[in-house]
Amino acid sequence: MLRLSATAMAWIGLHSKVTCVPRESPLFDPDLHVPDMSASEAVPQIDRRESEKGCHWTSRLKFELCGEDGCHESEILAFDFQRRAWDFYEGRSTAPPLEESAFIMAMPLDEMHGAFELCPGMVVTGLLLAAEALLFSMAPSARDPLQLAKSYMQFLLDSNRDEFETLISMWPVLHGQHRAEEAKYRVSIAQPPSVDVVIARCSTTLRWLWTLPLPPQARVFVYSKCDVTGHDLQRQLAGIVERVAQVVEVPLSDSGEWMTGECTAYLQHILRGLAGADPVIRLADYTVFVHDDAPRHLKPEFLSMVFRSLSLGTLDSNVSFLNLAHERYVSAATPCLRHLYSAVMGRPLVGRLSTYCCGHFLAKSSRLHEIPAEPLQRLLSAVQTGTYTARAGGPCEVANMPCYVVEYLWHVVLGEPDELPWRSEDVRLPLALRYEGGRETRLPSPLRFAQYMQLQSK
């Protein structure tokens, strides 16, 4: 049982203990578990049976994470990790094992060496996935997972050619090495794009911006939706004004009965940029749109990763739209949304709308130029007049806040399909962005309690 340092695992926010148990577990319960034939692990490679070669079929890495609420066991199963890694490298929409790869890379080297001896493919593949993901947002570091993976592969090639051939047959290590090498090359030739950050601001402080790695070439537009003194805003932006190219405040208070929120800020920024009008003049290569309370709806770490990529110039040119939040809405098709969709898009909604929460996203300039401007203009008019709200005789119960339901529609207006793919399953995105980071269904392990089997046995 090994206790990691706080530095090694600081990103999970927990004090943690890690144990590699590829074959056998001291927690094995004969009343609950089928024996895993773990005694065979200690035999020399030359004497191993077929199910033990390359990676024993029961191999797993076992972790115990300890925090204020006690300790919780987790494990990475080799067969599941292998399936998801192959699915990623072969272009399928399965979520890639990014969290698992991060755990593998965070292991102390002595533990990693032991895990490599027992299941080399899982360790090497995890390192290659981590390498590609990290090279999206940072230059190669002192502990380079790509170099470490190549060292492991070379060791196996030099020491046992049969084991090496088994490795490259069973695991996608050649795919991973190729992609990681490409990612490293892209870092070396990358050119930073122009960047705008658009913030719809009312009453929430903007000091959270100080902690973010804002691209130095960025223009930051603060659209002031509420009455705020200039002195107060200057104090809140003091920590970023010297770190970015320009900070622009744009007064945009609502004058009528409708609270238009971020809708008028986002839409007017886009339309002014398309028209070459002040203060935007031109749209940046990439524009990040967020609320003043963005940390409530997105993970600052994820946004920071995007900002670092924009600073480096490594954001894939295929990324035309990226939702930045970590929670999904339930797919919806209410009378309100059908009405608004039809009014804005000029066609009926067929099916459902599915997207992430709360209207935080990145959009590429080429996408903003290629989509028709009419839906943008119709949406701006609808929000400013509140025509679809119940107060104005429409079907949407949003009081005097017509922008509220537009969160379901931004992706469609900006050229994405009605049902936006989950980030983790979107094959258009770079590996590093195929990550959710939000809540997910949590149930007991079926090995301990299976409600479905209970149901079937009645």
ZICORCOR-V20397 format. One record per residue. N is the residue number from 1. PHI is phi in whole degrees, -180 to 180 (999 if undefined). Layout:
{{N:PHI} {N:PHI}}
//
This chain:
{{1:999} {2:-114} {3:-101} {4:-79} {5:-72} {6:-62} {7:-67} {8:-61} {9:-123} {10:-61} {11:-71} {12:-96} {13:67} {14:-137} {15:-80} {16:-134} {17:-123} {18:-126} {19:-131} {20:-90} {21:-131} {22:-68} {23:-123} {24:-131} {25:-130} {26:-66} {27:-92} {28:-59} {29:-114} {30:-64} {31:-80} {32:-116} {33:-117} {34:-77} {35:-54} {36:-104} {37:58} {38:-71} {39:-63} {40:-76} {41:-65} {42:-77} {43:-75} {44:-59} {45:-58} {46:-65} {47:-99} {48:-74} {49:-79} {50:-59} {51:-71} {52:-106} {53:-84} {54:80} {55:-175} {56:-57} {57:-64} {58:-101} {59:-59} {60:-160} {61:-106} {62:-111} {63:-124} {64:-123} {65:-104} {66:-118} {67:-139} {68:-64} {69:-93} {70:103} {71:-108} {72:-134} {73:-88} {74:-139} {75:-151} {76:-110} {77:-87} {78:-59} {79:-67} {80:-74} {81:-60} {82:-61} {83:-60} {84:-70} {85:-67} {86:-61} {87:-59} {88:-64} {89:-68} {90:-94} {91:85} {92:-88} {93:-89} {94:-60} {95:-62} {96:-69} {97:-81} {98:-72} {99:-61} {100:-61} {101:-65} {102:-65} {103:-63} {104:-62} {105:-66} {106:-77} {107:-66} {108:-58} {109:-60} {110:-65} {111:-69} {112:-65} {113:-61} {114:-65} {115:-65} {116:-63} {117:-62} {118:-88} {119:-150} {120:-60} {121:-64} {122:-67} {123:-68} {124:-65} {125:-63} {126:-61} {127:-66} {128:-70} {129:-63} {130:-63} {131:-62} {132:-61} {133:-65} {134:-70} {135:-71} {136:-70} {137:-129} {138:-159} {139:-72} {140:-53} {141:-108} {142:-61} {143:-95} {144:-88} {145:-64} {146:-65} {147:-65} {148:-65} {149:-62} {150:-66} {151:-65} {152:-62} {153:-65} {154:-65} {155:-59} {156:-67} {157:-63} {158:-75} {159:-94} {160:-159} {161:-62} {162:-64} {163:-65} {164:-66} {165:-63} {166:-65} {167:-58} {168:-74} {169:-83} {170:-87} {171:-125} {172:-83} {173:-73} {174:-70} {175:-60} {176:-64} {177:-64} {178:-61} {179:-67} {180:-67} {181:-64} {182:-63} {183:-63} {184:-65} {185:-66} {186:-61} {187:-60} {188:-71} {189:-113} {190:-66} {191:-120} {192:-62} {193:-83} {194:-75} {195:-138} {196:-117} {197:-117} {198:-107} {199:-121} {200:-88} {201:-116} {202:-127} {203:-114} {204:-85} {205:-62} {206:-105} {207:-63} {208:-62} {209:-64} {210:-62} {211:-88} {212:-92} {213:-81} {214:-59} {215:-60} {216:-64} {217:-87} {218:-78} {219:-101} {220:-109} {221:-104} {222:-106} {223:-89} {224:-82} {225:-90} {226:-128} {227:-74} {228:-132} {229:-67} {230:-61} {231:-64} {232:-63} {233:-65} {234:-60} {235:-63} {236:-72} {237:-100} {238:-58} {239:-80} {240:-123} {241:-61} {242:-89} {243:-106} {244:-124} {245:-70} {246:-162} {247:-123} {248:-125} {249:-95} {250:-122} {251:-63} {252:-151} {253:-72} {254:-78} {255:-101} {256:-102} {257:-84} {258:-98} {259:-92} {260:-91} {261:53} {262:-74} {263:-59} {264:-68} {265:-64} {266:-63} {267:-67} {268:-68} {269:-62} {270:-64} {271:-66} {272:-66} {273:-64} {274:-65} {275:-88} {276:72} {277:-94} {278:-66} {279:-89} {280:-78} {281:68} {282:-147} {283:-78} {284:-70} {285:-55} {286:-134} {287:-123} {288:-102} {289:-110} {290:-144} {291:-85} {292:-69} {293:-105} {294:-51} {295:-60} {296:-72} {297:-116} {298:-138} {299:-88} {300:-55} {301:-65} {302:-69} {303:-62} {304:-62} {305:-61} {306:-64} {307:-62} {308:-63} {309:-64} {310:-67} {311:-66} {312:-80} {313:89} {314:-100} {315:-65} {316:-58} {317:-65} {318:-77} {319:-82} {320:-99} {321:-151} {322:-145} {323:-79} {324:-103} {325:-79} {326:-117} {327:-116} {328:-94} {329:-81} {330:-64} {331:-56} {332:-134} {333:-154} {334:-81} {335:-55} {336:-60} {337:-67} {338:-63} {339:-64} {340:-66} {341:-58} {342:-63} {343:-66} {344:-86} {345:-88} {346:75} {347:-153} {348:-75} {349:-78} {350:-110} {351:100} {352:-131} {353:-101} {354:-140} {355:-162} {356:-90} {357:-68} {358:82} {359:71} {360:-125} {361:-161} {362:-115} {363:-135} {364:-89} {365:-58} {366:-61} {367:-66} {368:-65} {369:-80} {370:-89} {371:-76} {372:-66} {373:-78} {374:-59} {375:-59} {376:-63} {377:-68} {378:-66} {379:-66} {380:-60} {381:-64} {382:-64} {383:-68} {384:-68} {385:-103} {386:63} {387:-60} {388:-94} {389:-83} {390:-62} {391:-61} {392:-103} {393:91} {394:-91} {395:-91} {396:-98} {397:-86} {398:-129} {399:54} {400:-104} {401:-119} {402:-64} {403:-71} {404:-53} {405:-84} {406:-66} {407:-56} {408:-76} {409:-119} {410:-54} {411:-63} {412:-71} {413:-58} {414:-97} {415:96} {416:-94} {417:-66} {418:-55} {419:-101} {420:-65} {421:-60} {422:-61} {423:-53} {424:-64} {425:-108} {426:-89} {427:-69} {428:-77} {429:-90} {430:-62} {431:-51} {432:-60} {433:-93} {434:-85} {435:-144} {436:-99} {437:82} {438:-105} {439:-72} {440:-146} {441:-59} {442:-126} {443:-132} {444:-62} {445:-59} {446:-60} {447:-69} {448:-103} {449:-154} {450:-124} {451:-62} {452:-63} {453:-68} {454:-60} {455:-63} {456:-72} {457:-89} {458:-84}}
//
